[in-house]
Amino acid sequence: MSKYQYTSTQPSETTDFAKRMAQLLKPQDVIALEGDLGAGKTTFTKGLAEGLNIKKTVNSPTFTIIKEYNGTLPLYHMDVYRLEDSNEDLGFDEYFEGNGVTVVEWAHLVEDQLPKELLTIYLKHGDHDTRTIVLEPKGKRYEELCKELFS
């Protein structure tokens, strides 16, 4: 399995990287975001939203679990940090198989409900505002997406 890495030296670079990625996304793409608090998961998602021409302010759906935004493609933004029981069926499949792009923050907490093929993105703190963004594609679709993004 390949891994791809990008280093961002400021939040605007993280946003710009996500905007570029958004141009390559298709309906039913699933992105699993992992990283400590403050690592840039929501900043990354805001960049995806900008790239999808979403005009509404994007923020973390911590207390509602899922927020939906309309743009070039719908964006389904999930934050599953507060879920107590990942075995409970919350209807995630309807989003994963829908007409939009799904972003799942803290995805490892619902790993058993995620599709087998997806793109996992790890955001890691560095010095000051530096972030290391590691993309780990699972499946041919996401491998091709990463190759195009990094070409």
N, C-alpha and C positions, 0 to 999 in steps of 0.2 A: 504494500500500500504506500503510495506516494504522499509526501507532505510538502507543503509550500509555505514559505515564510516571507513576511513583509514587516519592516520596522517603521513605525510611525514616531516622529519626534514631537508631534503636537496634535491636539484633538482634531484640528482641521484636516490633517493628513489622514487620520482614521476615517473621517467623514468622506473625504474625497475618494479614498480607496473603496469604501462601501458604495459610493455613487457609481463608480466604474463597474463594480460587480453587479449592481442593480440592472445595468443595461444588458446583461447576459442572462438574467433570470427568466424563467418560464413558469406557467401555471403548474402547480403541484410540486414546485421545488421546496425542500425543507432544509432549513439552516438551524443547526443546534449551536447555541452560543454558550461557551464556558469561560469562566474567569472569576477571580475574587471580586468582592464589592469594590466598585470604583475602577475596575479594570478597563471600562469603556464599552461594555455590552450595549447600553442604551445609546451611547454616542454612535456606535456602529449602526445600530438599527435606524437612528435618525438619518444617517447618510443613505442607507438603503431607501428609506421613504422619500428623501429628496430626489434620488435617482429614478424613483417610480412616479415622480410628479405628484406626490401627496402634499397637499397644502396645509392640512391640519397639523397642529403641534403634536409631535410624538413624544410620549413619556412612558416610563415603565408602568406596566399594568399590574403592579404588585398586589393590589387588593382586589382586583377584578379578574385576575388570571389571564383573560384574553381581551385584547382591544382590536377592532377592525378598522382599517383605513382604506379609502378608495383612491386610486390613482390609475396609472397606465395598467397596472395589475393590482388587485386587492392585496393588502398586506395584513396578515394575521399575526399579531405580536403577542406572544405568550410569555408570562413570567410565572414559572411553576415553583418558585422558591418556597412559598408558604403551603404547598400541598402536603397534607399529613399522610395520605394513603395513596401511593402511586398505583395501587391495584384497582382503584375505583375507576370505572369507565366514565370519562368526562366528554366523550364524543370527539376526541382529537382527530379521529379518522376523517370526519366530515371536513375538517380544515385541510388535512394533508392531501385529501383526494379532491379538493375543491378547485376553484378557478384562480386562486391566488398563490402567493408565496407565504410560507409559514416560517416565522422566526421563533425559536423556543429558547428563552434564557433559563439557565440552570437545568439544561436538558437531561443531565445524568439522573435527575430525580424521577424522571418518567421514562427511563431508557427502555423499559419493557413495552411501552406504548408507541415508541417511535418507529418509523419505517426502517427497513434494513438498509435502504439506500438513502443517503443524505449527505450533507456537507457539515462537518463539525468544525467550528472555528474557536480556537483558544486565544483569549486575549490575556497577556501577561504584563504586569507592571515592570518598568525598567527605571532608570534614573530620571528624575524630574517628570516630565510629561511623556517620556518615551514608552511606547508599547510595542511588544512583539506580538504579531498576529500570525498564528499558525493555522493553516487550513489543511484539514484531513478529509479528503473525499472518500466516500464509500459508494462505489458503483460507477459505471461507465459515464453516465450523465454528468456527475460531479467531477470526475477526473477530466473530462473534456472542458467543463466550465473553468476549472483551475488552469489548465493549459492555455486556454484562450486569455484568461485574465492576466497571466504572467508572461504572455508572449510579447 
